[in-house]
Structure formats: C-alpha cells, structure tokens
C-alpha cells in the first residue's frame, strides 16, 4: 500500500513559518490535487513530500514508512516538473531510461520498462527522437514516462501543464487522467488552476497561507464549501458575493434589488451577513434594476457581467444565444434556496 500520511507537518525558513501544522491522509491509488493561489504553500508542501525541502517538524509517511528525513531517492516517489527537465542530447528512450541506467539496471529490463511506458503514453514512434523534435505536450509525456519507468509508490506533479498552451493543457489533462486510471498509482498534483483540480482530482486540498482551508471531493467543495475563500476559489466563473443584512431571521440583499430570503438556522444575531450565489444558478429576468456591462458569447454558454444598483458586480451564466448589448437594463432571477451564507467577519459558512 502506497498511501501518504502527513502529521502536524511544519516548514520554517529561519523565523518565517510557511507551512502551519498540516495534517493530511491520502489513500492508496487516490489522485489528490493541492490547489490554491500563488504563495499558499502547495509547491513547498509537495517538495517536502519529495524530500527536496527539509521538514522542520512533524512526520511524513509513505506506505507506512517514516520518510520525514529520508533522502529523496529512498522515498519511493517520482516527480514531474513544469520545465520537463529533459536531456537535450539524449533520445526520448534514453531520457526515459536514464535513471534506471544510472542505478545499474540491466539493459533488457530498462528496454522493457521504457517500452511499456512508451505504450501507455503513446510514445512508441518517438523513442529515437531528440526532445527538440517534439511538441510541448510530447515532451511532458516523456517527463511523465521517465517517472513511470522508476515504478514509484507515489507520483508527484508540480504544475506540469503551466508551460503549455490552452489546447495542449486540455489534451494533457485527459492524458494524465487516463494514465491514473490505467496504472492506479497514488498521485499528488499541484496547480493554481481550479479547473485542473476539478477535472482531475479524487480529492482536492485547498491551501491558503500555509494552512488547509478544506479537503474533499471536487463536487463536495463546489456544493458545500466551508468558508467564503473555498466558495470563491472553486468554480469558474467564481461565486457572486453580496452584502446582506439579517433582521429577525430575514436577510435582505440590496444588490439583488432588495430581495429577501430566510436566514440559515445558525444565523441568530441581527446584522451583516455575506450571501453567495453561483452564476449558473442565476438568470436575467424582468425589470430594469441592473445594467449589462458586457456579454461574453462562447457558443454553448454566455456570461453576462452586470452592475447592481448598489454598485456590486454580478456574473450570470446563460445557455442561450441571446446577448443584451452593453448598457441594457435588466432584472435578475434566482431561487433563494440556492443561496449560501457566510459570516461577514470570519467568512465561515453559516448553515
């Protein structure tokens, strides 16, 4: 079994603490994605798992083995970087088998493992080519192949698609998902792109400032976020947030034309509250309370950007071809039961 266990893991650089007591369990065979904004600590945490960053305190276990202070080569992990890190003078096959060669594996074994990795990644026709003769997506597959031949317990991906164009990113997401399904290995994937996280992960770990904000399946985080940060980070376009006022269990939202809705059971005090609604749960409606600033027509979906009477900005998702011109006045339609509520000060979810 090659699961991963982090127990109260801390990382300091001098007096500056960047990872704050992380506790996390990743099951064998899970595809776990670390996601969050730049500087949240996701790459640092991944490098600690790989042994490329020293763990200040706490414990890291891989397959029930304590590897907290083990050398990277002894941890049973293989890492795929965003820069590919291929040797330009070596062929694809030589790049993929170089690690095994340096460790003294027999040529026949190297050839067999390289051939199997090439089959999985559809690189059989490219084994004799040099990296310069490959596309960006093909080079990244070579880098993944180099990890596969090592037979690691855990695969680590550090933003592997960030250097690719939009089309190749989609193609490689599919390749990586297919790879995980085929080999069934434990994988940890770092990205700042929540779309990658949603499409690839069995489990998402949302990080901010070196702390875990929430851990869960993609749709759990989307539908049931624990706080405003997770609600706004997961989902594209981001959730709309509005200032509301609770009075006697009724919340009034000026940005929604003074609409009222029932307060959640945990909201017992009168005063300010934040209300969230996802763009796909809203629609243009009758009335003239909101002004259309821009409509993005993307074919199967459109996004309408509106300004509310109180100046709040709103995004509404639509699946028709109609697009009101800028300056058009419109109303807003939504179901109050779809609203989420957050504490205006702590940003914690109110249920």
Secondary structure, DSSP 4 states (H G I P E B T S, - for coil): ---EEEEEEEEEETTEEEEEEEEEEE-TT-EEEEE-STTSSHHHHHHHHHTSS--SEEEEEETTEE-TT--GGGTTEEEE-TT----TTSBHHHHHHHHHHHTT--HHHHHHHHHHHHHHTT-GGGTTSBGGGS-HHHHHHHHHHHHHHTT-SEEEEESTTTTS-HHHHHHHHHHHHHHHHHH--EEEEEES-HHHHHHH-SEEEEEETTEEEEEE-HHHHHHS-SBHHHHHHSSSSPPEEEEEEEETTEEEEGGGTTEEEEPPTT--S-EEEEEEE-GGGEEEEEEEEEEEEEEEE-SS-EEEEEE-TTS-EEEEEE-SS--PPTT-EEEEEE-GGG-EEEETTT-BEE-
